[in-house]
Amino acid sequence: MGNDLHLVKAVVGELADHGFDVAVFGGWAEELLGVAPPWQHRDIDLMLYLNDLQQLDRFVGLRGEVEAKRYSHKRAFVQAGTLVELFLAVREDGGLKTTFWDSLAYTWPGSRPVTRRNLPVVPVEVVNAYRRDYDKIQTARPQA
């Protein structure tokens, strides 16, 4: 199975079956929302609305966590030869927050996911906010 819509649905379905609340994020969200034309995706980015970090770490650990992608804001594993990155968002004070690189507290626009092609997808304002603030987020990354 390649990195196609079937794999995205399989990954989202498996996470949902394990009790995780997720929405498609990143490039797949851009495509599904019509913000970008279809292209060959290298990975699958998902927004995971975090309830239990220990449960997530067990789940990812059983799938062979990609340790190089372990940060305060992210976990990752490989499924069917494709990197799956889970961006962690915590529901707090009526909004969604992510702490990038252990230092940058980021508040996402407060919309619920929309449905596209039978998948939960972050709304366009989340995609646009991430695009707009990407350089600021990367600036907070610790230098090696």
C-alpha positions in Angstrom: 0.0 0.0 0.0 1.4 3.4 -1.0 0.8 6.7 0.6 -2.6 7.3 -0.8 -6.1 8.1 0.5 -6.7 4.4 1.4 -3.6 4.5 3.7 -4.7 7.8 5.3 -8.1 6.3 6.0 -6.6 3.1 7.4 -4.3 5.1 9.7 -7.0 7.4 10.9 -9.4 4.4 11.4 -6.8 2.5 13.4 -6.1 5.5 15.7 -9.9 6.0 16.2 -10.3 2.3 17.0 -7.8 2.8 19.7 -9.7 5.7 21.2 -7.7 8.6 19.7 -9.4 11.8 18.4 -7.5 12.8 15.2 -7.9 14.9 12.1 -5.9 15.0 8.9 -3.3 17.8 9.0 -0.4 19.0 6.8 -0.2 18.2 3.1 -3.1 15.8 3.0 -5.3 18.4 4.7 -4.2 21.0 2.1 -5.2 18.6 -0.7 -8.5 17.5 0.9 -9.5 21.1 1.6 -8.6 22.2 -1.9 -5.8 24.6 -0.7 -3.3 22.7 -2.8 -3.6 20.5 -5.9 -3.1 16.7 -5.5 0.5 15.5 -5.4 2.6 12.5 -4.3 2.8 12.8 -0.5 5.9 11.7 1.4 4.2 11.3 4.8 0.9 11.6 6.6 0.5 14.4 9.1 -2.3 14.2 11.6 -3.5 16.5 14.4 -4.1 14.4 17.5 -6.3 15.9 20.2 -4.4 14.6 23.1 -6.1 13.2 26.2 -3.6 10.6 27.5 0.1 10.9 26.5 1.0 7.6 28.1 -1.7 5.8 26.1 -0.3 7.5 22.9 3.3 6.6 23.8 2.3 2.9 24.3 0.4 2.9 20.9 3.4 4.5 19.1 5.9 2.3 20.9 4.1 -0.9 19.7 4.4 0.4 16.1 8.1 1.2 16.3 8.3 4.9 17.2 10.6 7.0 15.1 12.7 8.4 18.0 14.2 11.2 15.8 10.7 12.7 15.6 9.9 12.6 19.3 9.3 16.1 20.6 7.0 17.8 23.0 4.6 18.5 20.1 5.0 15.3 18.0 5.2 11.6 17.9 5.8 9.4 14.8 5.8 5.9 13.5 6.0 4.2 10.1 3.0 2.3 8.7 3.1 0.5 5.3 6.4 2.2 4.6 5.0 5.7 5.2 6.0 8.1 8.0 3.0 9.1 10.1 3.5 12.2 12.2 1.1 13.0 15.0 1.0 16.7 16.0 -0.2 16.9 19.6 -2.9 19.5 20.4 -4.3 19.8 23.9 -7.8 21.2 24.5 -7.3 23.9 27.1 -9.3 27.0 28.0 -11.8 26.5 25.2 -9.0 26.3 22.6 -6.3 24.0 21.2 -2.7 24.4 22.2 0.6 22.9 21.2 3.9 23.4 22.8 6.5 23.3 20.1 10.1 22.3 21.0 9.3 22.5 24.7 9.3 26.3 24.5 6.8 27.8 22.1 3.2 27.8 23.3 1.0 28.0 20.2 -2.8 28.4 20.2 -4.6 27.0 17.1 -7.6 28.7 15.6 -10.6 27.4 17.5 -12.6 25.4 14.9 -13.6 21.8 14.9 -12.6 19.5 12.2 -14.6 19.3 9.0 -15.4 16.2 7.0 -13.8 15.6 3.6 -13.9 12.3 1.7 -15.2 10.6 4.9 -12.3 11.8 7.0 -12.0 14.4 9.8 -9.8 17.2 8.5 -8.5 20.3 10.3 -10.3 23.4 9.1 -8.7 25.6 6.5 -7.9 28.3 9.2 -5.6 25.8 11.0 -3.8 25.0 7.7 -3.4 28.7 7.0 -2.2 29.5 10.5 0.4 26.8 10.3 1.6 28.0 6.9 1.7 31.6 8.2 3.5 30.8 11.4 5.8 28.0 10.2 9.0 30.1 10.2 8.2 31.4 13.7 7.6 27.9 14.9 10.9 26.6 13.4 12.8 29.5 14.9 11.9 28.1 18.3 13.6 24.8 17.5 16.7 24.3 19.6 19.9 24.4 17.6 21.9 21.1 17.6 
